[in-house]
Each structure stands twice: as structure tokens, then as C-alpha cells.
Amino acid sequence: MMFTGASVPEDKESVYYFNLLEVPATPPETGTPVNILQMAFRSRIKIFYRPQTLAGDASDAIERVQWRVARQAGGIALVGHNPTGFHITVTGVVLVDGEQRFAGGSEMIAPGATQAFVLPALKHLPGPQAQVELSAINDYGADVVIKRPLAP
């Protein structure tokens, strides 16, 4: 895989998806019944292009996401805004309100974008002490867990 020099944004990362489908060959007919287990695999790999001129540090991007609670058609959601030029792959997000925990989904937040994570179990707006517990993947593939306050 190599960069072809195509025009890409210089102020943010670009993401591409490499889809690989591996299908095993059909075994030849031998005339006698043979038990065979065949498996097909589908892999999807995210490939990030990070311009050398990109300002900031990817390791700080996860902590810079701004979180707020909003009512949406599907119920109450945690809304994360990514002000950085880096993609953030969220593997799990939880709203912690006192002793209660309300889990959202997983999604990637693009640079400069806003992503909503619906909390189906949450029926009322949380108190002012509520926090967001975010689990995201860093550049090394490790799962990073941080706690952040909600934006006012």
C-alpha cells in the first residue's frame, strides 16, 4: 500500500477502509463423501493518513472531546464534539450519575464533527455532578479509559 499523491486535507486526518474477503476454494469432487469445514473471513481495516503538517498531538485528542447531554428523537443522548484534527475511535461511553451508570454505544468521531450516543436506559436529564467515562483506542491499539465532566 502506498500514497499516490492524491489531494487530501492538510488540517485533519483522512480515514480509508480496506475491505478484505477471504473465501476458501471449493474442494475437488472425490466421489466419496468427506466432512469438510470451510470458513470465510471478512476483515475491515481502518487506515489513517495523518499529514505531517497536522497541528496537535493524537494522544491528547481523546481528552479534548467535549461532552454534553441532549434530548433527541431516540431519547436522551451523550453528544461528543471532537475539536481536534484527529479521528477518535470510541469503543464505549458511559454516563456516570452518582451510583448509576448509563451505557451508550461505540462509534468513531471524525475531526471537527459531533457524534451522538443514545442512552436508552436514561429517562431524565442527569444531575450537575454527572461525568462521562470514555473508552477509546489510541495510536498503539490500546484501550484508553478517561473520565470527563459534562460541558455546561
C-alpha positions, 0 to 999 in steps of 0.5 A: 500500500502506498500514497499516490499523491492524491489531494487530501486535507492538510488540517485533519486526518483522512480515514480509508477502509480496506475491505478484505474477503477471504473465501476458501476454494471449493474442494475437488469432487472425490466421489466419496463423501468427506466432512469438510469445514470451510470458513470465510473471513471478512476483515475491515481495516481502518487506515489513517493518513495523518499529514505531517503538517497536522497541528496537535498531538493524537494522544491528547485528542481523546481528552479534548472531546467535549461532552454534553447531554441532549434530548433527541428523537431516540431519547436522551443522548451523550453528544461528543464534539471532537475539536481536534484534527484527529479521528477518535475511535470510541469503543464505549461511553458511559454516563456516570450519575452518582451510583448509576451508570448509563451505557451508550454505544461505540462509534468513531468521531471524525475531526471537527464533527459531533457524534451522538450516543443514545442512552436508552436506559436514561429517562431524565436529564442527569444531575450537575455532578454527572461525568462521562467515562470514555473508552477509546483506542489510541495510536498503539491499539490500546484501550484508553479509559478517561473520565470527563465532566459534562460541558455546561 
